[in-house]
Amino acid sequence: MDRKTVAAAIESTLLKPEASSAQIQALCDEAIALSLGGVCVSPYFVKEARRRLEGHSVRIVSVAGFPLGYNHTSGKVE
């Protein structure tokens, strides 16, 4: 496997509850620079990541009910 293939299979993740907007932007910038396959962010930061990654092939991944899944189904759907 070459570097490009491996990088495209990697998702960089930042799910800390105390993550800042600046950290999310840095995560996205790093993913772009390294040609990663995606970034995984909390639902709160999905829109921000989408704006930062616009025009790039990096996918956005998020979570529902993380880390313990104690949310109601309606909240996860939203």
N, C-alpha and C positions, 0 to 999 in steps of 0.2 A: 504494500500500500504506500502511496505517496503522501506527502504532507497535506496537500489540498484535500484529498479524500478523507484523511483522518480529521482535519479541522472541520470539515463540513458535517461530521458526525458528532461533534461536541456541542453541548449547550452549557454556557456559563450561567451560574445561578447566584442570585442574591435575594434571599428570603428573610433576612434578619428583620425583626419588627422595628428596629431602630434605623433601618436603612434611610439614607437621605436622597433627595433629588439629585444632588451632585454625584453620589455614588452610583445611582442608576444610570446617569448620563455617562459616567466613566466606564461602567460595565458595557453599555452599548457601543461606545467608541472603541473599546478593546475588542469586542466581538467583530466589529467592522474591520479593524486593522488586521486581525488574525484570520479573517474569513471564516468565522465559526458558523455552525449551523443554526444556532439560536441562543436566546437568552431567556432565562426563567425568572420572572419577577412576580411579586404579589399582585393581586387584582388591582390594588390601589394605584400601581405604577404602570399598568398596561397602556393607557393612553399616552403617557409621557414616553415610554419606550417606543411606541408606534411612531410618534412624531420624530424621535431621534433617529430611528432606523428607516424612515421613509426614503425610498429610492435604493435601498440595499436589499440583498437577498437573505439577510439574517431574520429568522423566524422568531416570533414571540410566543413563549410558553408561560402559562400561569397555573395556579393551583386553586382548588375549591375545598374549603374546610380544613386547610392546613394549619397546624400540624396534626391535630387530633380528630378532625372530622366532626366536631360537635355542633356544627351549624345545621339548621333545618334545611330540608331539600329545597324549599323555595328560595332561600338565601344563596344556596350553591348555584341554582339555575340563573338567578339574577346576575 
